[in-house]
């Protein structure tokens, strides 16, 4: 996989830490080959970590000399993965926290390249090359977030470069994933920089109309490995998301003492309320399903019993009670099970929660879930009912005290007002860490969720 380009000095691009503390990543696909010309910020490959698949942009210009690894190889962070013959330029220092004086004025006046945080993609992420014009920027040596020094000539960018909103690469990636136009956001950061909070505020102010699938959780089965004709067995390497999930589940199962409780509940009124909400103008354009009300019911139960929203700190021998709820939704994807979470779900209105659920699921199914979206969860819902399963004994997401499994909703004979009638019935299962949650607390939380789904008007009276 090499070509002889010895005339120019070689630069090695190393595998970056594309998450937070990840140690390795698998190369899924190369977008360049030896002899190809690459430009600063061009995506050269896609890699899969234990948390997500991300595209890696290269931080300098040049000609590809060598691809160090084949597709499918797992590479440790810090190991060179590609060598580029880059015409002589010295590595740039790390970006200073603030630019002042003439340097800042020059930086602001001259259209600069889009800053790239390696592992979070570029502002206009694409698997195609993005040719640019102008004098090449000076790359950072290996720091993932090191941008180029000011350039004497502008590069071609989509739209007028002078009007480009100021934002750091992770914020640009967040805005892109949430479908937010940075140009429409009023910045609150220093020197007119758009912050993550600005992006979230824009989403909260005008929730996007996103389509939530009918089967919102665990709705995409993992693709089976290709079977060779006549083969009696198939071996599939354990990598990426599946490898991380396996390790996490083993660790959780043998660290936290699990207890699971069950309750079967008549959710006929909840099903009827879902149909009414679909016609509500406030929820126009949003797909409303039972999961939305189940999530709201769990948030109400946590508000009434905050001790269930906690974590066990083994190192300090402390119980950490969270005063916020990052609500995880378990989702099956072709790469394996992931659990992205809705940040500060307790503060969201019903329309905001509906939009957040739809965005979370669609992003997961498209393989665009960012590593940050899978960190910091406090409690999880897993919907096994979409597979026609009545219930289960879910394993806790590591670091959380409880997980709620929702079974299929189906007509069953039920005693209602003294008579046996067909009613919409489901079974809920709550698994919890018995170090943090005793039987009484777990029972109260599960009973509250069931009571709300049986009589959803309690969503108003108890909230």
C-alpha positions in Angstrom: 0.0 0.0 0.0 2.9 2.3 -0.6 4.2 4.6 -3.3 7.6 6.3 -3.5 7.2 10.0 -2.9 10.6 10.7 -1.2 11.1 14.2 -2.7 9.0 15.9 0.0 9.3 15.6 3.8 7.0 12.9 5.2 4.4 13.6 7.9 2.8 10.8 10.0 -0.8 11.2 11.0 -1.5 9.2 14.2 -4.6 7.5 15.3 -6.2 10.1 17.6 -8.3 9.6 20.7 -11.7 10.2 19.1 -13.6 9.7 22.3 -12.7 10.4 25.9 -9.9 8.1 27.0 -10.4 5.5 24.3 -7.4 3.4 23.6 -8.0 1.9 20.1 -10.1 2.2 17.0 -10.8 0.0 14.0 -10.3 1.3 10.5 -13.5 0.8 8.6 -12.8 2.4 5.3 -10.0 4.4 3.5 -11.2 7.3 1.3 -7.7 7.8 -0.2 -4.9 5.7 -1.7 -1.1 6.1 -2.1 -0.5 8.8 -4.7 -3.6 10.8 -3.9 -3.4 14.5 -3.1 -5.0 15.5 0.2 -5.8 18.9 1.6 -6.0 20.2 5.1 -9.3 19.1 6.7 -10.0 16.4 4.1 -11.6 13.2 5.5 -9.2 10.3 4.8 -10.8 7.4 6.6 -13.6 6.2 8.8 -12.9 4.5 12.0 -15.1 2.7 14.6 -14.4 3.0 18.3 -16.0 1.4 21.2 -18.7 4.1 21.1 -19.3 5.2 17.5 -18.1 5.4 13.9 -16.4 8.7 13.1 -14.6 10.2 10.1 -11.0 11.4 10.5 -9.8 14.5 8.7 -6.1 15.0 8.1 -4.6 18.3 9.4 -2.3 19.2 6.5 -1.8 19.2 2.7 0.3 16.7 0.8 0.5 13.5 -1.2 -0.3 10.1 0.3 2.8 8.0 0.5 1.6 5.1 2.6 -1.4 3.7 4.3 0.0 1.9 7.3 -3.0 -0.4 8.0 -5.6 -2.3 5.9 -9.3 -1.8 6.4 -10.5 -3.9 9.3 -7.3 -3.4 11.3 -7.6 -2.3 15.0 -5.0 0.3 15.8 -3.9 1.7 19.2 -4.3 5.5 19.8 -1.0 7.3 19.0 0.1 4.8 16.3 0.7 6.3 12.8 -1.9 5.2 10.3 -1.0 7.2 7.2 2.2 8.9 5.9 1.9 12.0 3.7 4.6 13.8 1.8 3.9 17.4 2.8 5.9 20.2 1.3 8.1 21.7 4.0 6.3 23.6 6.8 7.0 23.5 10.5 4.4 22.2 12.9 2.2 24.9 14.4 2.0 25.5 18.1 -1.2 24.6 19.9 -4.0 27.1 19.5 -3.8 29.8 22.2 -6.8 30.3 24.4 -7.2 33.8 23.2 -5.8 36.0 20.4 -5.2 39.7 21.0 -3.9 42.8 19.2 -2.8 42.7 15.6 -2.7 38.9 15.5 -6.4 38.7 16.5 -7.3 41.4 14.0 -5.5 39.6 11.2 -7.1 36.3 12.1 -10.5 37.8 12.1 -10.0 39.7 8.8 -8.6 36.8 6.8 -10.9 33.9 6.0 -9.3 30.9 7.7 -9.8 27.2 7.2 -12.5 25.4 9.1 -10.9 24.3 12.4 -11.0 20.6 12.7 -11.1 18.5 15.9 -9.9 15.1 14.8 -12.5 12.5 15.4 -15.5 14.8 15.3 -15.5 15.3 11.6 -15.4 18.5 9.6 -18.1 21.1 9.4 -19.5 19.7 6.1 -18.9 16.0 6.8 -18.7 13.9 3.7 -17.1 10.7 2.5 -15.9 12.6 -0.7 -12.8 14.7 -0.9 -13.2 18.4 -0.4 -10.7 20.2 -2.6 -9.7 23.6 -1.5 -7.7 26.5 -3.0 -5.1 28.8 -1.4 -1.9 28.4 0.5 -1.9 25.3 2.7 -2.3 25.8 6.4 0.3 24.8 8.9 -0.8 21.7 10.7 -0.6 20.8 14.4 1.8 17.9 15.0 -0.5 15.5 16.7 -2.9 17.4 18.9 -6.5 16.5 17.8 -7.8 20.1 18.1 -4.8 22.0 16.8 -5.9 24.4 14.1 -3.7 26.0 11.4 -2.0 29.4 11.7 -3.5 32.3 9.9 -3.3 31.9 6.1 -2.2 34.5 3.6 -4.8 33.4 1.1 -8.4 32.3 1.6 -9.7 28.8 0.9 -12.8 28.0 -1.0 -15.6 27.4 1.5 -19.3 26.9 1.0 -20.8 30.4 1.4 -19.0 33.7 2.1 -16.1 32.9 4.4 -16.3 36.3 6.0 -19.8 35.6 7.3 -18.9 32.2 8.8 -20.2 32.0 12.4 -17.5 31.5 15.0 -17.7 28.1 16.8 -15.4 25.4 17.9 -15.4 22.1 15.9 -17.3 20.1 18.5 -20.0 22.8 18.5 -20.2 22.7 14.7 -20.5 18.9 14.8 -23.3 19.2 17.5 -25.2 21.8 15.4 -24.8 19.6 12.3 -26.2 16.5 14.1 -29.1 18.5 15.5 -29.9 20.2 12.2 -29.2 23.7 13.6 -28.1 26.6 11.4 -25.2 28.3 13.2 -25.8 31.5 11.2 -29.2 31.8 12.9 -27.8 31.6 16.5 -27.0 34.6 18.6 -23.6 33.8 20.2 -23.1 34.3 23.9 -19.4 33.1 24.1 -16.4 35.4 24.3 -15.6 37.3 21.2 -18.9 36.2 19.6 -18.2 32.5 19.7 -21.2 30.2 19.6 -21.2 27.7 22.5 -22.8 24.3 23.0 -25.4 26.0 25.3 -26.3 28.3 22.4 -27.0 25.3 20.2 -29.1 23.5 22.8 -31.0 26.7 23.5 -31.8 27.1 19.7 -33.1 23.5 19.6 -35.2 24.1 22.7 -36.7 27.3 21.3 -37.7 25.7 18.1 -37.9 21.9 18.2 -37.2 20.4 14.8 -40.0 18.3 13.3 -38.3 14.9 13.2 -40.0 11.6 12.4 -39.9 9.0 15.1 -40.2 5.4 13.9 -43.2 3.4 15.1 -40.7 1.0 16.7 -38.5 3.6 18.4 -36.2 1.5 20.4 -34.2 -1.6 19.5 -35.9 -1.4 16.1 -32.8 -2.3 14.0 -31.5 -5.8 14.3 -27.7 -6.3 14.1 -26.8 -7.5 10.6 -25.7 -11.2 10.7 -22.2 -12.0 9.4 -22.1 -13.3 5.8 -22.3 -17.0 5.7 -20.1 -19.0 3.3 -21.9 -21.7 1.3 -21.5 -25.0 2.9 -19.9 -23.6 6.1 -20.9 -25.3 9.3 -20.0 -22.3 11.5 -19.1 -18.7 11.1 -16.6 -16.8 13.3 -17.0 -13.0 13.7 -14.3 -10.9 15.4 -15.5 -9.1 18.5 -14.7 -5.4 17.8 -15.8 -1.9 18.3 -19.3 -1.3 19.9 -20.0 -5.0 20.4 -16.7 -5.5 22.2 -17.3 -2.5 24.5 -20.8 -3.6 25.2 -19.7 -7.1 26.1 -17.1 -5.8 28.5 -19.5 -3.3 30.0 -22.3 -5.9 30.5 -19.9 -8.4 32.1 -18.5 -5.7 34.4 -22.0 -4.6 35.4 -23.4 -8.1 35.9 -20.5 -9.1 38.2 -20.1 -5.7 40.0 -23.7 -4.5 40.8 -26.0 -6.9 42.6 -29.0 -6.9 40.3 -32.6 -7.2 41.5 -35.5 -7.3 39.0 -39.2 -6.7 39.8 -42.2 -7.0 37.4 -45.6 -5.5 37.2 -48.3 -6.1 34.6 -50.5 -3.1 33.9 -53.5 -2.0 32.0 -52.3 0.8 29.7 -55.6 1.2 27.7 -55.9 4.8 28.8 -52.3 5.6 27.9 -52.9 4.1 24.4 -56.0 6.3 24.0 -54.0 9.4 25.2 -51.3 8.7 22.6 -54.0 8.9 19.9 -55.3 12.2 21.3 -51.8 13.7 21.5 -51.2 12.9 17.8 -53.9 15.4 17.0 -52.6 18.0 19.4 -51.3 21.1 17.4 -48.5 21.5 19.9 -47.1 18.1 18.8 -47.7 18.6 15.1 -45.0 17.1 13.0 -43.7 14.9 15.9 -44.3 11.2 16.0 -45.9 10.4 19.4 -45.9 6.8 20.7 -46.3 5.0 24.0 -42.5 5.3 24.7 -42.9 9.1 25.0 -45.5 8.7 27.9 -43.5 5.8 29.4 -40.4 8.1 29.5 -42.4 10.9 31.0 -43.9 8.5 33.6 -40.4 7.4 34.6 -39.2 11.0 34.9 -42.2 11.7 37.2 -41.4 8.6 39.3 -37.8 9.7 39.7 -38.9 13.2 40.8 -41.0 11.6 43.5 -38.2 9.1 44.5 -34.8 10.9 43.6 -32.7 8.3 45.4 -33.2 5.9 42.4 -31.3 8.3 40.2 -27.9 7.6 41.8 -24.5 6.0 41.2 -22.1 4.0 43.4 -18.6 5.5 43.8 -16.5 2.5 44.8 -13.2 4.5 45.0 -14.6 7.0 47.5 -17.2 4.7 49.1 -20.0 7.2 48.4 -23.5 7.2 46.9 -23.8 10.0 44.4 -27.4 11.1 43.9 -27.9 13.0 40.6 -30.1 16.0 40.6 -30.5 15.8 36.8 -31.7 12.9 34.6 -29.8 11.9 31.5 -32.3 9.5 30.2 -30.7 6.6 28.2 -32.6 4.8 25.5 -31.2 1.4 24.5 -31.1 1.1 20.7 -29.9 -1.9 18.6 -27.9 -0.8 15.6 -26.1 -2.9 12.9 -22.8 -2.3 14.9 -24.4 -3.5 18.2 -26.3 -2.2 21.1 -25.7 1.4 22.1 -27.4 3.6 24.8 -27.3 7.3 23.9 -29.1 9.5 26.4 -31.2 12.7 26.5 -29.4 15.3 28.5 -31.4 17.0 31.3 -34.5 15.1 30.3 -36.2 16.2 33.5 -36.4 19.8 32.2 -38.0 19.1 28.9 -41.6 19.7 27.9 -43.5 16.9 26.3 -42.9 18.3 22.7 -39.2 18.7 23.5 -39.0 15.2 24.9 -40.7 13.9 21.8 -38.3 15.7 19.5 -35.3 14.5 21.5 -36.4 10.9 21.4 -37.0 11.0 17.6 -33.6 12.6 17.1 -31.8 10.2 19.3 -33.3 7.1 17.6 -32.8 8.4 14.0 -29.2 9.4 14.8 -28.4 6.0 16.3 -29.9 4.1 13.3 -27.9 6.2 10.9 -24.7 5.5 12.8 -24.2 9.1 13.6 -24.3 9.0 17.4 -21.5 11.0 18.9 -19.4 9.6 21.7 -20.6 12.3 24.1 -24.2 11.3 23.6 -23.4 7.9 25.2 -21.7 9.3 28.3 -23.1 10.5 31.5 -26.4 8.5 31.5 -28.2 8.2 34.9 -31.1 5.8 34.1 -32.2 3.8 31.1 -35.3 2.5 29.2 -35.1 -0.5 27.0 -38.1 -1.4 24.9 -38.1 -5.1 24.2 -41.8 -4.9 23.3 -41.0 -3.9 19.7 -39.8 -7.5 19.1 -43.1 -8.9 20.5 -41.4 -9.8 23.8 -43.5 -9.6 27.0 -40.6 -8.8 29.4 -37.1 -9.4 30.5 -34.4 -8.9 33.2 -32.3 -6.1 31.8 -28.7 -5.6 32.9 -27.8 -2.2 34.3 -25.9 0.3 32.1 -22.6 0.7 34.0 -22.7 3.5 36.5 -26.5 3.6 36.7 -28.8 2.4 39.5 -31.9 1.4 37.5 -33.1 0.3 34.0 -36.7 -0.1 33.0 -37.7 -2.7 30.4 -41.0 -2.3 28.5 -42.8 -5.3 27.1 -45.1 -5.5 24.1 -48.5 -3.9 24.4 -51.3 -6.2 23.3 -55.0 -6.9 24.0 -55.5 -9.3 26.9 -58.5 -10.3 29.0 -58.6 -8.0 32.0 -61.0 -7.5 34.9 -62.2 -3.9 34.4 -65.0 -2.4 36.5 -66.0 -5.9 37.7 -66.2 -7.4 34.2 -63.7 -9.3 32.1 -62.9 -7.2 29.0 -60.2 -7.0 26.4 -57.8 -4.3 27.5 -54.3 -3.1 26.3 -51.8 -4.6 28.7 -48.1 -4.6 29.1 -45.5 -5.9 31.5 -42.8 -3.6 33.0 -39.6 -4.8 34.6 -37.3 -2.7 36.7 -33.8 -3.9 37.4 -31.8 -2.0 40.0 -28.5 -2.0 41.9 -29.4 -3.4 45.4 -26.5 -1.5 46.9 -28.3 1.8 46.0 -31.9 0.8 45.7 -33.6 -1.5 48.3 -36.8 -3.4 47.6 -39.1 -0.8 49.0 -37.6 2.0 46.8 -37.5 -0.1 43.7 -41.1 -1.2 44.3 -42.3 2.3 44.8 -40.7 3.6 41.6 -42.1 0.7 39.5 -45.5 1.1 41.1 -45.5 4.8 40.3 -44.7 4.2 36.6 -47.4 1.6 36.4 -50.0 3.9 38.1 -49.3 6.7 35.7 -49.6 4.5 32.7 -52.9 3.1 34.0 -54.2 6.5 34.8 -52.2 9.0 32.7 -53.9 12.0 34.3 -51.4 11.5 37.1 -48.8 12.9 34.8 -50.4 16.3 35.5 -51.3 15.8 39.2 -48.0 14.2 40.2 -45.6 16.2 38.1 
